[in-house]
Each structure stands twice: as structure tokens, then as C-alpha cells.
């Protein structure tokens, strides 16, 4: 099925650094969502985007819905150890309510 | 956000047995719930859409007789893995959305890790 490609696949950064990751697709999506998953747990919703060009923040997190509707990015400012985890983008297409998940970006933070 | 709860969180069973996983929406009603499966170091893959009062809709390649879904009430959906085999070992996660908000946001349960020996 349709897959969302995330990059980078993993990243190892220093505490305090800013982080940027993105999600791309060959198809148009109507909704973009960003989730964080800790080991052995379900994903937790971080940010939801509904309009092309929309820029939304949630604390140290900022995400944007790409103008072409085929991509989205997530930025994390001043990373802290608890930011460690796997970040997934997800989206819905057309008039459907099924959520397609990206391939994931694993974030590791070095103290 | 909305709370979705799964039970059990971990289950180990022998090959050939059946295992039932429950998914509950704790503070809202959900006419539709979604079941995902996640293998180690992989993304979440949608298995089926659970519809209250009607049959579930399965994604291509998912055996409906293998993965029985029942959505008997507005707050409970169950997934039964029948005649489980080691290749069914995975992390199963359910989700639901707040339909009254009419958004695409899905809220996920804690997940259930199934290990088939």
C-alpha cells in the first residue's frame, strides 16, 4: 500500500541541539499527523495538521503541512533526553479515514 | 487526549491456541476502531477497521478468519488471533478517533505484545 517515507531513518544528537525530520509521499494527503512511540507502548499524538502550508507548534515541537500536500516536517528545538523514541508521520488521503504511517525516525539523544 | 486502553498488554501462548485482545475507549464512544500490527523495528500496518454493529473491513492480505474482530458496543472492540503460530507474534495496537470532533486524529491504546511459542 501507499507508504510515507521518512528521513532520516535514525539520528543521534547531543542534548540541546535542534532536530529536524521530514516525511514525503508521491501522493497528496489531506491530513498530516506526527506521533511519538516509546518502546513497548502505543504511539502518542504530538501534532495534527489539516491545511496546506499550516505551521503548528506544541511546546518545543513545530510541524508544517507542505504546500504541495505531499510532505511534512517536524522540528524539535533544544532536545532533551526524554525526546528519545521513534517519531512517525501519518496521513489520510481523499475522503477516507484510514491512517497511513511513515517508516519512522528513531531519535537518540546523547547527554 | 482521548484514552484508549488495551488488555492484555502482554500475552504468551502455545502454537495452535487462540488469543483475544480487548480495546476499550474509556471516556468516549467510538463507532469505528482500527487494529494495527507492528513488527520489531517496523512501522504500523493497518490490519482492519472495526465497525460497531457490523462486519469489520480487512486490509488486503489480512486473513479475516485468522484475525476475528468483534465490535459489540460503542466502547469495546476485540481482536481474536485464532490458531496462533509463531509468525503471528507481534505488537498489536488498536486506535479510535473522537468522532464528534470530525478530525483525522487517531488515539492509540498501549499495545498488546503477543508471543507465540
Interface residues (C-beta under 8 A of the other chain):
Chain A: X1 X30 X31 X33 X35 X40 X41 X42 X43 X44 X45 X48 X50 X88 X90 X91 X92 X97 X98 X99 X100 X101 X102 X103 X104
Chain B: X1 X4 X6 X32 X34 X36 X42 X43 X44 X45 X46 X49 X59 X60 X91 X93 X95 X97 X103 X104 X105 X106 X107 X108 X109 X110 X111 X113
